[in-house]
Amino acid sequence: MKLEPNKLKGANNFYKDVGPYIGLGLQLAAIVTVMVFVGIWLDGQFDTKPVLTVVCAFFGVFAGMYTFIKSVLKAGNDKK
């Protein structure tokens, strides 16, 4: 089986275009998860059972979305 150079060039361009976006979903999920665990830990320390978990979860969502949007905009500007 012989690989055609044009197909390889197309695959390289595809991965070069998609590469910056591959880890963004995982990064968003990781930020939210870490913030939820921080909230659970803080609730255990201050005995405020659901309050700090919810606050940290919302903060994690907003921080994750901010990072996600910032990364997408930066990657989009880098392509120009």
C-alpha positions in Angstrom: 0.0 0.0 0.0 1.5 3.2 -1.1 0.6 6.5 0.6 -0.1 9.4 -1.7 1.7 12.7 -0.8 -1.4 14.8 -1.5 -3.4 12.8 1.0 -0.7 13.1 3.6 -0.4 16.9 3.1 -4.2 17.2 3.5 -4.1 15.2 6.8 -1.3 17.4 8.1 -3.2 20.5 7.3 -6.3 19.1 9.0 -4.4 18.3 12.2 -2.7 21.6 12.1 -6.0 23.4 11.9 -7.8 21.3 14.5 -4.9 20.9 16.9 -5.5 24.0 19.0 -9.1 23.0 19.7 -8.5 19.3 20.7 -7.8 19.8 24.4 -10.3 22.6 25.1 -13.2 20.4 26.1 -11.0 18.5 28.5 -9.6 21.7 29.9 -13.1 23.1 30.5 -14.2 19.9 32.3 -11.0 19.8 34.4 -11.5 23.4 35.6 -15.1 22.7 36.6 -14.2 19.4 38.3 -11.3 21.0 40.3 -13.5 23.8 41.4 -16.2 21.5 42.6 -13.7 19.5 44.6 -12.4 22.7 46.1 -15.9 23.7 47.0 -16.5 20.3 48.7 -13.3 20.6 50.6 -14.2 24.2 51.7 -17.6 23.1 52.8 -16.0 20.4 55.0 -13.7 23.0 56.5 -16.3 25.6 57.3 -19.4 23.3 57.8 -21.4 25.2 55.1 -22.4 22.0 53.3 -23.9 22.9 49.9 -23.1 26.6 49.7 -19.5 26.8 48.8 -19.7 23.8 46.5 -22.4 25.5 44.5 -20.4 28.8 44.5 -17.2 27.2 43.4 -19.0 25.1 40.8 -20.5 28.3 39.2 -17.1 30.0 39.5 -15.5 27.0 37.8 -18.1 27.2 34.9 -17.4 30.9 34.4 -13.7 30.5 34.6 -13.7 27.5 32.3 -15.9 29.3 29.7 -13.6 32.4 29.9 -10.6 30.2 29.3 -12.4 28.3 26.5 -13.5 31.5 24.7 -10.1 33.2 25.2 -8.4 30.2 23.7 -10.7 29.9 20.7 -10.4 33.6 19.9 -6.6 33.4 20.2 -6.5 30.4 17.9 -8.8 32.1 15.5 -6.6 35.2 15.4 -3.5 33.2 14.9 -4.9 31.7 11.7 -5.2 35.1 10.1 
